[in-house]
Amino acid sequence: MGYVYHANFLAYFEVARTEMIRSFGFTYAQLEAQGYLLPIAHVAVDYKEPLLYDEPFVIHTYIFKQPSVRLETWYKVTDESGHHLKAQGQVTLVFMDAVTRRPTKAPAFFLDHLADAGAR
């Protein structure tokens, strides 16, 4: 049909989230090496305008409230100019202890990096 497949937006959100965490000064791999996992608990996407194959786009990623056990991330996908909203979404992840596989509070180093990023 010439449009980006709807489920691809979830992969785009993951890349944006990974890059957001990298902008905090560490990687997902480092988070896992510290004994934390971040499985997804909830996903929602609202499609506003079709995104065409090979159309340049921008994703903005937001965290509006400090995480505790849950990390709620929000996404806005626009065309390259930022004038046309293509989709918006929300993903809720849960901090999990890698050994016990039980939910746990966000690690202090994550919260510290998040606070530092917000102060920039």
C-alpha positions, 0 to 999 in steps of 0.5 A: 500500500506504500505505507509503513506497517503499523507494528513497525512503530513499536520497533521505532519506539524501542530504538527511540527509547534505547537512544534516550537511555544512551543520552542519559550516559549508559546503555541498555546493556549496562542496565542489564549488566547491573542486574535489571531488565525492562520488559514491556507491560503495556503499549498504546499507539494512536495513528494520526496520518500515514507514514509513507515508505522511505519518508523521513520522520522524527521521534520525540521520546518523553518521560513525564513522571519519575519512575518507581517500579514502572517506567512510562515513556511517551512518543510523538512521531512527526514528519521531518519538518515536525508539522505533521503528526503521524502517530503518538504512543505510550509504552509502560515498562517494568523494572525487574530484577534479573535474578529473581524475575520480580518487579523492583524499584528503579535503580538509583543510578538510573534515577540519578542519570534521569535527573541529570538529563532533565537538568540540562 
